[in-house]
Structures are given as C-alpha cells and as structure tokens.
C-alpha cells in the first residue's frame, strides 16, 4: 500500500511540475515578444512622407503587374475554352 501511495505521490508531483513549467515559459515568451513593440518598433514604423509615397507607388506597380498576369492567364483560358 505504501508503494502505491508513494508512486501516486511521485506521479502527481511530476504532473504538477510539468504542468507549471510551460506556463512560465509562455509568459516569458509573451513578454519578450511584447517588449520590442514599444519604442524600437514605433521608431522603425515612422518613415518620411517621401518613403511612404514611394512605397505606395511600389505597391501599386506590384498590384498592376499581378493584375496584368491574371488577365493574361484569363485570356489564355478563354482562348482554350473557345477552341474546343
């Protein structure tokens, strides 16, 4: 009976110890990811107006090229469907 109670006590203590460690790690990881969101990230996010305009034009150009590629593929598919 003592052996069973000893094994039960050891297994319960191991389960309790294993259950508490990931919570501590998650809390330390979450605080580590939240800390860079402060001044450093805000400083990186602030750009000059010219950089923002240039970035917007780059995004517009990229969207145009993607749209042009999609239109070209649609035309090819329409031609294939029309040939049958």
N, C-alpha and C positions, 0 to 999 in steps of 0.2 A: 504494500500500500504506500509506503514511503517512497519507493522508487517511482511509482506512477505520479504521485503528487510532486516529486522533485522534477520529473520530466515535464509535467504540465507547467510548473512554475517557470522553468527554463524556457520552454517554448513560448509562453505568454510574454516573458520579458524580452525575448528576441523579436517577437512580433511587434511589441510596443516600441522597441528601439528602432526597428526597421521602418515602422510607420512614421516616426517623428523626423528622421533624417531627410527624406525628400522634401518635406515642408520647409525645413530650414534652408535647403539648397534652393528651392523655388523662390523663397523670399529674398535670398541673397542675389539670385539671378535677376529677379524683377527689379530690385533696387539698382543693380548695376546697369540695367537697360534704361532705367528712368533717369539716371544721373546725366548721361550725355544729352538728354533732351533739354537741358537747361540753357545756359548761356552759349556754350560752344555750338550747338546745332542752330540756335537762333542767329548767331553771328554768321554761320555758313549760309543760312537761308536768305539773308539780306543781300541783295545784289543791286548793282546800279541799274537805273532805268534803261540804259542802252543795252546791258546784258539781258534784261528781261525782254526787250523788244527783239533783239537778235534771236533769243531762244524761242520766242513766239513765231518768228518767221521761219526758223528751222523746223518747228513742229508743223507749221502749215505746209511747208515744202514736202516734208515726210508724208503727211496725210495725202497730199496730191499724188505723190508717186505711188502710194499704196492704192489709192482710188483708181489711178490710171492702169495699174497692173490688174486690179479686179475687173475693170471694164474690158480690158483686152482678153481676159480669160472668159468673160461672159460672151463676148463676141465670138470667140473660138467655139464655145459650146453651142451657141446659136447656129453657127455655120455647120457644125457636126450634126445637129439635130435636123437642120434643113436639108442636108444631103441625103438623109435616109428616106 
